[in-house]
Amino acid sequence: MSVDKETVARIAHLARIKMPEEALEPVTGSLNNILEWVEQLSEVNTDDVEPMTSVVHARLSQRQDGVNDGDMRDSVLKNAPNAEHGFFAVPKVIE
Amino acid sequence: MSDLTSLSMADALAGLDAGDFSSKELTQSYLDAVEAGQAINAYTTVTADQALDMAAAADDARAAGTPGPLAGIPLAVKDLFCTKGVLTTASSHILDGFHPEYESTVTSNLWRDGAVMLGKVSLDEFAMGSSNETSYFGSVENPWRADDGQSRVPGGSSGGSAAAVAAHLAVAATGTDTGGSIRQPSSYCGLTGMKPTYGRCSRWGVIAFASSLDQAGPIARSVKDTALMLGSMAGYDAKDSTSIDTPVPDYAAALTGDIRGLKVGIPKEYRLDDTPAEILALWDQGIDWLKQSGAEIVDISLPHTKYALATYYIVAPAEASSNLARYDGVKYGLRVPGDSLIDMYENTRAEGFGEEVTRRILIGTYVLSAGYYDAYYLKAQKVRSLIARDFEQAYQSCDVILTPTAPSAAFAPGENADDPISMYLNDVFTVPASLAGLPGISVPAGLSGEGLPLGLQLLGRPFDEETVLRAAGVLEEAAGFTAQPSKWW
């Protein structure tokens, strides 16, 4: 499988990375080289093989369903490029 | 290098205990070395005042008879670990000005045990790279240069960690390893570096790259130092759901020097056609050393080895594209204004991420997108199961596995810059164990024809770091690697 410039533009938008028109061609080439290279996996017979879902064989640990942390609004907002009135501030979303 | 910075961690601890010098003196020697070693570009932030305060506290604890196991030892921290109140960058533009409000569990453990933070060290941006050339703060130089004087990359992604330790700008350093990012730079810089079993060290507070692969570990100047530091870094942490609740053994005590009867597996699939003869010769030498120490050599097969890199370059970018979605110009770091919210996101991420990070996010977004998920991501996770199964079967007939760490010595800056795949190939021997979550160590074992260090890798069973370290200790003793880079900085 390979991608064309339109697909790359669509992926870049999905990934929320602005990509100028002139960058599309080299990026498309670079992605296709990688996609062509990973194509080798199609040689491997994976019938009846389960996909890996956990790296080590261990059950996820459980904990009490209780509040054990919190009340740190100012800490959470401390690194925000723009925080106002105790909230993250962003460009206007609703007209 | 002053006398104090030439000491190993074990010897420095002995000197501190004997009162030969204080941690303040030791720490000051390192701060002076860091100042003099700026040409290496290993450090992104130096925390001199904090280091001296921590050193004074360690001296007080020692005077009070309550020193921690690493009391007074000055360390460098890969700038992927969040450190409270100290700039944390992941070597990326997008985290501009980020001062975490919390401390990673691994670094907390080190400070609990009395270690001293000298500062933060560079890496490939978001740990994506094998040369430390993708850092927003510029390339890091390997303290080692080829015999003709040409400079070399330190490897990556923990390139700043390895360069700092090799140039004696820190006793040891934390690293992280996703596909070889501790082991490969250790090999390139003549150091010992260990990636423990996935789940051994907490990932909490470590900036995420590929969550099912990322694992923290130490880079140090000897196997014993590696064992000492891992003992402090490791341990169960309820804040990381993949952290495993199992006791942390005394790793240094595992270094008995006795490997009689140990079964060492040699995977035939790692003998690649295009591997340089000197790498294969060193591997054969390593086999010989272990055999002479009483180990039994066993031929093993890891049949899916050749598919490991392709599997990795689907799984890791997929996870990265998801993890890096959080950098949106809202919560921390860089914000580049835009006409709308989405425009702001897109401008911020375009300016904030470098070329390799962008490439991996795009690949990851594509392989996870509707219609391609099964063909790429699901397929890769199935092949990953087969790779893990290969190791499980191999460990029925052997205890550890010996391989080269990397297919070459450190390469020249820019050498693999034009072709991402040629850069990815540096991890050919380290990636399979990462996919299977297994512990691995690189031990310096010899010099290349150009006078550059070469490492050998030992892999072990899950949570059996002790056997890996024991075999590594024997390898270290046999190799007797004492070469040091000639000081040019």
Interface residues (C-beta under 8 A of the other chain):
Chain A: M1 V3 T7 V8 I11 A12 H13 L14 A15 R16 I17 K18 M19 V27 S30 L31 N33 I34 L35 W37 V38 Q40 L41 S42 E43 V44 T46 V49 E50 P51 M52 T53 S54 V55 V56 H57 A58 L60 S61 R63 M72 S75 V76 K78 N79 A80 P81 N82 F88 V90 P91 K92 V93
Chain B: G97 F98 H99 P100 E101 T197 Y198 G199 S212 L213 A238 S241 T242 I244 D245 H304 K306 Y307 A310 T311 Y313 I314 S321 A325 D328 G329 V330 K331 Y332 G333 L334 R335 P337 G338 D339 S340 L341 I342 D343 M344 Y345 E346 N347 R349 A350 F353 T358 R359 I361 L362 I363 T365 Y366 S369 Y372 A375 Y376 L378 K379 A380 Q381 K382 V383 R384 S385 L386 A388 D419 P420 I421 A436 G437 P462
